[in-house]
Amino acid sequence: MSPREFDPFGILQLLVDHRVRFVIIGGFGAGLHGSPALTGDLDICYDRRADNLDHLGAVTAALHATLRVADQEEGVAFPLDAQALRLGDSFTLWTDLGPLDILATPSGTAGFDDLVQGAQEFDVGEGLVVRVASIDDIIRMKRASGREKDAAHIAALQVVQQLESPHGS
């Protein structure tokens, strides 16, 4: 399966339609907060409760998800059902609607229950309402990942954070 053009809103609609409990993280989440950094995939942190794994497994099946492997346009077939999700933690996927990364415990966090506490709801268009990790939490995850590419994202998020602060500090 060749990945199609990136359609994060289509992926989000499927997640919401299937009642998946998740929080948007990563570059897409940062962008929703106003960061100018561009991203080519959608990162989510998902709730590991059994019913949610069933819902998420149904979404990955509907999206014909395959494991994303470095330097390969084609994904590796892998049955990403509730059992696989229960046994794993983080998966990078190609889907019919583009790249999707699903993480149970992103770097620097204790997972969904940790992130949902500070998450904000965003209407991303046409009444589609999703939860997005707070700027503080996105910065925390990016710091914990220790990747060079995240330094610029952190700086941009700190500017957005200052602009959103009631005192500008």
Backbone as CSV, one residue per row, in Angstrom:
resi,resn,N_x,N_y,N_z,CA_x,CA_y,CA_z,C_x,C_y,C_z
1,MET,0.845,-1.190,0.000,0.000,0.000,0.000,0.879,1.238,0.000
2,SER,0.689,2.112,-0.946,1.386,3.393,-0.948,0.603,4.385,-0.115
3,PRO,1.304,5.149,0.700,0.598,6.140,1.511,-0.024,7.214,0.623
4,ARG,-1.202,7.639,1.008,-1.890,8.704,0.278,-1.480,10.048,0.830
5,GLU,-1.968,11.077,0.201,-1.716,12.432,0.689,-2.203,12.551,2.130
6,PHE,-1.460,13.281,2.928,-1.743,13.428,4.355,-3.069,14.144,4.570
7,ASP,-3.988,13.488,5.264,-5.295,14.042,5.599,-5.545,13.844,7.095
8,PRO,-4.905,14.684,7.922,-5.063,14.504,9.372,-6.502,14.659,9.836
9,PHE,-7.271,15.498,9.162,-8.648,15.715,9.582,-9.505,14.482,9.307
10,GLY,-9.205,13.774,8.231,-9.892,12.517,7.955,-9.588,11.469,9.012
11,ILE,-8.320,11.402,9.417,-7.932,10.467,10.480,-8.637,10.838,11.779
12,LEU,-8.611,12.123,12.113,-9.258,12.574,13.349,-10.752,12.272,13.337
13,GLN,-11.399,12.460,12.190,-12.833,12.182,12.092,-13.105,10.710,12.368
14,LEU,-12.287,9.832,11.806,-12.455,8.391,12.063,-12.259,8.061,13.541
15,LEU,-11.233,8.646,14.153,-10.993,8.412,15.578,-12.193,8.840,16.415
16,VAL,-12.727,10.012,16.124,-13.891,10.518,16.867,-15.117,9.654,16.580
17,ASP,-15.343,9.310,15.312,-16.500,8.483,14.949,-16.474,7.119,15.637
18,HIS,-15.273,6.584,15.868,-15.126,5.280,16.525,-14.992,5.398,18.050
19,ARG,-15.188,6.600,18.564,-15.169,6.862,20.010,-13.842,6.499,20.670
20,VAL,-12.749,6.724,19.946,-11.419,6.498,20.507,-11.103,7.646,21.462
21,ARG,-10.609,7.307,22.643,-10.154,8.327,23.592,-8.670,8.573,23.309
22,PHE,-8.351,9.814,22.939,-6.986,10.166,22.560,-6.758,11.648,22.800
23,VAL,-5.474,12.010,22.812,-5.052,13.406,22.893,-4.050,13.614,21.766
24,ILE,-4.222,14.683,21.012,-3.269,15.022,19.957,-2.006,15.575,20.611
25,ILE,-0.867,15.089,20.141,0.426,15.535,20.656,1.308,15.903,19.460
26,GLY,2.590,16.124,19.700,3.556,16.325,18.621,3.361,17.619,17.846
27,GLY,3.924,17.617,16.650,3.918,18.815,15.812,2.529,19.272,15.413
28,PHE,1.621,18.327,15.168,0.262,18.718,14.793,-0.422,19.418,15.964
29,GLY,-0.228,18.876,17.169,-0.771,19.525,18.362,-0.183,20.908,18.562
30,ALA,1.136,21.014,18.350,1.796,22.316,18.465,1.219,23.304,17.464
31,GLY,0.969,22.828,16.254,0.391,23.687,15.217,-1.000,24.183,15.586
32,LEU,-1.792,23.332,16.208,-3.126,23.763,16.632,-3.047,24.851,17.698
33,HIS,-1.973,24.849,18.470,-1.763,25.904,19.472,-1.217,27.185,18.841
34,GLY,-0.790,27.121,17.580,-0.290,28.317,16.907,1.173,28.283,16.544
35,SER,1.854,27.178,16.797,3.261,27.067,16.423,3.381,27.028,14.902
36,PRO,4.372,27.736,14.353,4.544,27.747,12.896,5.251,26.502,12.353
37,ALA,5.733,25.623,13.212,6.457,24.433,12.762,5.525,23.540,11.947
38,LEU,6.035,23.032,10.842,5.251,22.154,9.978,5.504,20.701,10.347
39,THR,4.489,19.879,10.136,4.635,18.449,10.394,3.975,17.674,9.269
40,GLY,4.454,16.478,9.049,3.900,15.649,7.980,3.209,14.413,8.500
41,ASP,2.965,14.362,9.824,2.245,13.221,10.380,1.386,13.678,11.549
42,LEU,0.530,12.784,11.987,-0.334,13.044,13.127,0.114,12.128,14.254
43,ASP,0.377,12.718,15.418,0.768,11.958,16.606,-0.357,12.041,17.627
44,ILE,-0.728,10.880,18.167,-1.722,10.874,19.236,-1.228,10.005,20.386
45,CYS,-1.705,10.333,21.570,-1.519,9.486,22.744,-2.892,8.881,23.018
46,TYR,-2.934,7.547,23.140,-4.215,6.871,23.297,-4.372,6.258,24.680
47,ASP,-5.612,6.169,25.104,-5.985,5.541,26.370,-5.835,4.027,26.203
48,ARG,-5.180,3.380,27.157,-4.900,1.939,27.062,-6.010,1.052,27.637
49,ARG,-7.126,1.622,28.058,-8.208,0.776,28.571,-8.727,-0.141,27.451
50,ALA,-9.180,-1.338,27.836,-9.533,-2.394,26.879,-10.532,-1.945,25.810
51,ASP,-11.596,-1.262,26.218,-12.591,-0.856,25.220,-11.995,0.109,24.210
52,ASN,-11.093,0.964,24.659,-10.472,1.933,23.755,-9.536,1.239,22.770
53,LEU,-8.849,0.191,23.228,-7.981,-0.564,22.322,-8.804,-1.218,21.222
54,ASP,-10.009,-1.683,21.560,-10.908,-2.234,20.537,-11.277,-1.166,19.517
55,HIS,-11.627,0.022,20.008,-12.012,1.122,19.115,-10.838,1.535,18.217
56,LEU,-9.652,1.671,18.820,-8.475,2.079,18.058,-8.095,1.006,17.039
57,GLY,-8.208,-0.255,17.420,-7.946,-1.340,16.480,-8.870,-1.280,15.276
58,ALA,-10.137,-0.928,15.500,-11.089,-0.794,14.396,-10.689,0.344,13.461
59,VAL,-10.179,1.432,14.025,-9.740,2.558,13.190,-8.523,2.171,12.355
60,THR,-7.549,1.506,12.975,-6.355,1.121,12.204,-6.730,0.151,11.086
61,ALA,-7.714,-0.708,11.327,-8.181,-1.621,10.268,-8.866,-0.831,9.156
62,ALA,-9.728,0.121,9.535,-10.439,0.926,8.530,-9.474,1.744,7.677
63,LEU,-8.342,2.143,8.276,-7.333,2.936,7.564,-6.301,2.068,6.833
64,HIS,-6.470,0.741,6.922,-5.511,-0.194,6.312,-4.082,0.122,6.759
65,ALA,-3.921,0.322,8.056,-2.632,0.723,8.626,-1.593,-0.391,8.486
66,THR,-0.372,0.035,8.163,0.787,-0.849,8.138,1.891,-0.160,8.925
67,LEU,2.832,-0.952,9.425,3.942,-0.368,10.176,4.839,0.417,9.236
68,ARG,5.195,1.623,9.645,6.085,2.479,8.864,7.520,2.104,9.194
69,VAL,8.289,1.830,8.161,9.686,1.444,8.323,10.539,2.497,7.629
70,ALA,11.624,2.901,8.291,12.503,3.939,7.745,12.921,3.602,6.319
71,ASP,12.941,4.614,5.482,13.408,4.518,4.100,12.574,3.591,3.217
72,GLN,11.339,3.310,3.607,10.460,2.487,2.775,9.133,3.192,2.592
73,GLU,8.688,3.282,1.328,7.378,3.878,1.066,6.257,2.920,1.405
74,GLU,6.527,1.641,1.315,5.523,0.632,1.623,5.657,0.234,3.081
75,GLY,4.557,0.074,3.750,4.585,-0.361,5.132,4.674,-1.871,5.232
76,VAL,4.912,-2.327,6.436,4.981,-3.751,6.715,3.637,-4.187,7.283
77,ALA,3.019,-5.173,6.645,1.729,-5.666,7.124,1.879,-6.182,8.551
78,PHE,0.918,-5.806,9.386,0.971,-6.192,10.791,-0.446,-6.096,11.341
79,PRO,-0.954,-7.143,11.964,-2.321,-7.081,12.506,-2.373,-6.201,13.751
80,LEU,-2.772,-4.970,13.583,-2.774,-4.005,14.683,-4.147,-3.999,15.354
81,ASP,-4.477,-5.093,16.001,-5.739,-5.216,16.708,-5.536,-4.869,18.185
82,ALA,-6.595,-5.036,18.973,-6.533,-4.686,20.396,-5.420,-5.452,21.114
83,GLN,-5.213,-6.715,20.759,-4.173,-7.510,21.402,-2.786,-6.940,21.111
84,ALA,-2.515,-6.605,19.872,-1.216,-6.012,19.507,-1.024,-4.682,20.220
85,LEU,-2.086,-3.873,20.278,-2.009,-2.584,20.963,-1.740,-2.787,22.456
86,ARG,-2.330,-3.823,23.043,-2.134,-4.109,24.460,-0.678,-4.512,24.732
87,LEU,-0.079,-5.261,23.804,1.287,-5.753,23.989,2.348,-4.707,23.664
88,GLY,2.006,-3.741,22.819,2.961,-2.715,22.424,2.699,-1.408,23.139
89,ASP,3.423,-0.394,22.734,3.252,0.923,23.345,3.166,2.010,22.287
90,SER,4.084,1.983,21.347,4.149,3.028,20.320,4.275,2.385,18.943
91,PHE,3.516,2.925,17.998,3.507,2.398,16.641,3.552,3.558,15.654
92,THR,4.424,3.459,14.663,4.455,4.437,13.569,3.851,3.752,12.356
93,LEU,2.843,4.395,11.775,2.023,3.735,10.764,1.901,4.534,9.478
94,TRP,1.763,3.806,8.383,1.250,4.366,7.135,-0.226,4.014,7.126
95,THR,-1.071,4.938,6.700,-2.499,4.661,6.574,-2.975,5.183,5.220
96,ASP,-4.209,4.847,4.888,-4.808,5.364,3.654,-4.849,6.887,3.633
97,LEU,-4.782,7.511,4.811,-4.878,8.968,4.909,-3.565,9.608,5.355
98,GLY,-2.470,8.852,5.255,-1.160,9.403,5.576,-0.582,8.836,6.856
99,PRO,0.576,9.375,7.273,1.271,8.842,8.435,0.578,9.169,9.764
100,LEU,0.556,8.163,10.627,-0.062,8.285,11.938,0.843,7.595,12.950
101,ASP,1.189,8.307,14.010,1.968,7.729,15.110,1.056,7.646,16.320
102,ILE,0.951,6.449,16.900,0.110,6.268,18.080,1.003,5.825,19.235
103,LEU,0.929,6.564,20.328,1.796,6.328,21.479,0.951,6.205,22.738
104,ALA,1.235,5.202,23.525,0.538,5.037,24.801,1.203,5.875,25.883
105,THR,2.538,5.884,25.896,3.266,6.663,26.904,4.376,7.456,26.228
106,PRO,4.032,8.631,25.698,5.042,9.475,25.058,6.148,9.849,26.048
107,SER,7.325,10.121,25.532,8.477,10.515,26.356,8.080,11.612,27.338
108,GLY,8.509,11.435,28.581,8.294,12.461,29.598,6.912,12.476,30.213
109,THR,6.077,11.471,29.891,4.710,11.457,30.417,4.392,10.102,31.026
110,ALA,3.256,10.070,31.719,2.723,8.809,32.240,1.569,8.328,31.361
111,GLY,1.441,8.899,30.161,0.417,8.444,29.227,-0.835,9.288,29.202
112,PHE,-1.890,8.682,28.675,-3.150,9.382,28.419,-3.700,10.075,29.660
113,ASP,-3.798,9.360,30.778,-4.390,9.959,31.984,-3.616,11.186,32.443
114,ASP,-2.317,11.187,32.224,-1.460,12.327,32.543,-1.788,13.508,31.620
115,LEU,-1.829,13.236,30.326,-1.988,14.307,29.344,-3.403,14.864,29.252
116,VAL,-4.403,14.025,29.469,-5.780,14.486,29.312,-6.140,15.532,30.367
117,GLN,-5.453,15.510,31.500,-5.749,16.466,32.574,-5.569,17.918,32.129
118,GLY,-4.513,18.192,31.363,-4.261,19.559,30.928,-4.683,19.830,29.495
119,ALA,-5.254,18.832,28.840,-5.621,18.978,27.423,-6.730,20.007,27.238
120,GLN,-6.702,20.623,26.070,-7.723,21.600,25.709,-8.511,21.066,24.520
121,GLU,-9.786,21.428,24.460,-10.598,21.029,23.317,-10.475,22.080,22.226
122,PHE,-10.311,21.601,21.002,-10.232,22.464,19.827,-11.265,22.005,18.822
123,ASP,-11.997,22.958,18.238,-12.856,22.663,17.098,-11.980,22.859,15.874
124,VAL,-11.651,21.770,15.191,-10.721,21.834,14.061,-11.448,22.003,12.725
125,GLY,-12.738,22.271,12.801,-13.512,22.539,11.594,-14.687,21.590,11.447
126,GLU,-15.768,22.132,10.916,-16.982,21.372,10.649,-17.492,20.636,11.882
127,GLY,-17.307,21.268,13.057,-17.815,20.700,14.296,-17.005,19.548,14.860
128,LEU,-15.849,19.270,14.278,-14.985,18.195,14.769,-14.181,18.725,15.954
129,VAL,-14.499,18.231,17.151,-13.856,18.699,18.385,-12.927,17.595,18.887
130,VAL,-11.674,17.980,19.126,-10.654,17.029,19.579,-9.907,17.620,20.768
131,ARG,-9.283,16.729,21.548,-8.457,17.172,22.667,-7.011,17.264,22.207
132,VAL,-6.365,18.337,22.623,-4.970,18.588,22.273,-4.195,18.795,23.564
133,ALA,-3.045,18.139,23.657,-2.201,18.306,24.833,-1.878,19.791,25.021
134,SER,-1.720,20.192,26.256,-1.374,21.583,26.551,0.009,21.916,25.995
135,ILE,0.264,23.200,25.818,1.586,23.633,25.360,2.653,23.149,26.342
136,ASP,2.391,23.273,27.638,3.354,22.802,28.639,3.682,21.328,28.432
137,ASP,2.651,20.520,28.191,2.870,19.089,28.017,3.601,18.772,26.711
138,ILE,3.296,19.506,25.656,4.001,19.276,24.383,5.480,19.639,24.552
139,ILE,5.751,20.738,25.226,7.143,21.118,25.497,7.819,20.038,26.342
140,ARG,7.129,19.572,27.372,7.683,18.520,28.243,8.047,17.274,27.426
141,MET,7.160,16.854,26.518,7.437,15.674,25.691,8.613,15.904,24.758
142,LYS,8.653,17.092,24.146,9.737,17.380,23.207,11.080,17.460,23.938
143,ARG,11.085,18.040,25.121,12.333,18.064,25.915,12.783,16.648,26.264
144,ALA,11.843,15.823,26.692,12.168,14.460,27.117,12.666,13.597,25.962
145,SER,12.217,13.895,24.749,12.643,13.078,23.597,14.113,13.308,23.279
146,GLY,14.628,14.502,23.604,16.040,14.798,23.404,16.481,14.872,21.950
147,ARG,15.534,15.056,21.037,15.893,15.126,19.616,16.284,16.555,19.240
148,GLU,17.328,16.671,18.429,17.804,17.995,17.994,16.710,18.789,17.302
149,LYS,15.935,18.100,16.455,14.919,18.805,15.670,13.846,19.444,16.555
150,ASP,13.718,18.983,17.785,12.690,19.525,18.668,13.087,20.844,19.322
151,ALA,14.363,21.205,19.300,14.806,22.454,19.941,14.095,23.668,19.333
152,ALA,14.006,23.724,18.011,13.326,24.843,17.344,11.831,24.826,17.653
153,HIS,11.245,23.620,17.723,9.819,23.514,18.043,9.557,24.024,19.458
154,ILE,10.450,23.693,20.385,10.299,24.146,21.773,10.358,25.669,21.828
155,ALA,11.322,26.262,21.124,11.453,27.729,21.117,10.182,28.379,20.565
156,ALA,9.647,27.824,19.480,8.415,28.379,18.890,7.248,28.238,19.855
157,LEU,7.148,27.098,20.529,6.065,26.891,21.486,6.178,27.830,22.681
158,GLN,7.401,28.144,23.088,7.586,29.071,24.202,7.122,30.472,23.827
159,VAL,7.322,30.863,22.570,6.825,32.163,22.100,5.298,32.159,22.121
160,VAL,4.696,31.108,21.610,3.229,30.997,21.613,2.717,31.037,23.048
161,GLN,3.397,30.336,23.925,3.026,30.286,25.337,3.040,31.687,25.955
162,GLN,4.077,32.455,25.639,4.167,33.821,26.165,3.061,34.703,25.609
163,LEU,2.718,34.514,24.347,1.659,35.310,23.734,0.305,34.984,24.339
164,GLU,0.101,33.713,24.740,-1.176,33.296,25.326,-1.285,33.661,26.798
165,SER,-0.143,33.930,27.439,-0.150,34.243,28.865,-0.875,35.568,29.093
166,PRO,-1.744,35.624,30.124,-2.479,36.862,30.382,-1.569,38.048,30.704
167,HIS,-0.363,37.776,31.161,0.555,38.845,31.516,1.675,38.992,30.510
168,GLY,1.664,38.127,29.479,2.708,38.206,28.454,4.086,37.836,28.946
169,SER,4.152,37.064,30.048,5.469,36.689,30.574,5.629,35.209,30.668
